[in-house]
């Protein structure tokens, strides 16, 4: 949805007012006129809804395009009400309108049995976003009608399980038994339950020679790895009696490994014993890594465990030591036979956590050369050189790193007393290039959805359109999204082009008035709030996370209710968090509350904002004060670690955009005091 210009600061308004595009005027005009026009349609129109000519935006005035939008909404309403005659009466007027194919798609969804029209649409609009959606629906319809030859003939590869089950059943029904059963086997052998529509296919598999005891064990193992105990119990029932007792023990090991692992060790070995022992160690490590390591080291040679599985368990145990803050993590990681990138990096962090600087250097030098050159490990190499009195090498690395616009670059800049670098380099595209792109059908469709306030459809269409572009065109698209004041999309689009230096595009100043107002009320630097909004939602006021967080600062409804109560305000419901005024008010209040809780430490408060204060308390040192860079680098959760790093860097970028120097990275990364010393 187009951002309201009133959300920008007075400086931004002055800056943008002379550059208002025809698109912005068009959007405002359309929204004003959308519900004011009521065209009469007296002409008998053709019922041929499978044809459309390329859209020509130049041929319409603002009033005409607004008129077509009104006709579109009426036609759409006729489809919903199954008033086909009225729909056909309007459809012909919309052949040049960008959303005409979308309108046809809506009609065909309700008339999926019209094979001729469906096929015609799929041919004519094969490159549209709607063609694959319609095709999947049509193929599932063919399955319901048992039109197996037609389904096999028109099937194309998909990740949709229901359709794949129907397709392989169609193969069986048309005589391609081998391919059908192989497909059934692949679909059945997963660690989760499959849709009921797959049952007829699986019934055929169960009657075939492919349905072996070995296949049962494979899915049983996959189910327990995925913690689907009820599925494992179902598979157990399909086994013969001689295997069920083993399956029961395996389930018991999954649920209570510490109680049943000795029973496994005492029992005669079977083919499944190595898998069971490995699984039990993995489960035990969740709650008692010390016992898991002891049992593993004492008994692993008694089982014929594959090298790959053994390496995975060794890595799992070593990383668990790191995350639990136990001693011996560095040594355990150093002993891995086939360390991957993740375990190599955690070996470095284990040494950092212990502040064993020679080990940090050794572990970094074990990385690939490309990885060693990353800003993160260059910083820690320099940090290790400082701690081991290798000053000249440290200064050289820090000086080079201080030129970077990043968390590690800003840390380095403070250490060498250098100014922070913004390194702005805007995307260089012409107005003509932007105009040509926005007049492509795919982007005109996206714009129409924006004007109609259909944000989800607009986003889906945008990314569908962007997938067809080359790198230069993606940059143009990013500038087009910026021109439309579509912050989130502009940010993520330019990221696809890997152009990181357009600062105004990547770090917009939207909602500046609300951010400045609340930063003043909460005694917060506005740069911190800008950084939080940028990281949480990329300035999308309608952002919604899978966990249920809402709005610009991604506030959970439960948190919103608590904040409303603290402010003596009436809680206006979950959707009130989509209101930028409320969201920024509550988010800034909550962050300030966390800041007070954690003794004014910005980094810890950010970690708590992301992962929750109770979890973060467990990550704090127990007895000794810890440098913040060490604490941040060793946060166990990758998401939270990167979150803190990003928001701190973003805050300083926003501070530079405001031409301020109130905060330094040193201010933002104060030492982390022991949890017992917290207020």
Secondary structure, DSSP 4 states (H G I P E B T S, - for coil): -PPPGGGS-HHHHHHHHTT--HHHHHHHHHHHHTTT------S------S--PPP-GGG--HHHHHHHHHHHHHHHHHHHTT-HHHHHHHHGGGTTSTTHHHHHHHHHHHTTT-HHHHHHHHHHTTTSHHHHHHHHHHHHHHHHTT-HHHHHHH----S-HHHHHHHHHHHHHTT-HHHHHHHHHHHHSSSS---GGGHHHHHHHHTSTT--HHHHHHHHHHHHHTT-HHHHHHHHHHS-HHHHHHHHHHHHHHH-HHHHHHHHHHSPP-TTHHHHHHHHHHHHHTT-HHHHHHHHHHHGGGS---HHHHHHHHHHHHHHHHHTT-TTHHHHHHT-SS--HHHHHHHHHHHHHHT-HHHHHHHHHTS-HHHHTSHHHHHHHHHHHHHTT-HHHHHHHHHHHTTSSSHHHHHHHHHTT-PPP---------HHHHHHHHTSHHHHHHHHHHHTT-HHHHHHHHHHHHTT--HHHHHHHHHHHHHTT-HHHHHHHHHHTT----HHHHS--TTHHHHHHHHHHTT--HHHHHHHHHHHTTT-TT-B-TT--BTTTTB-HHHHHHHHHHTT-----GGGGGSHHHHHHHHHHHHHHHHHHTTT-HHHHHHHHHH-HHHHHHHS-SSS-B-HHHHHHT-S-HHHHHHHHHHHHHHHHHHHHTT--S--HHHHT--B--GGG--
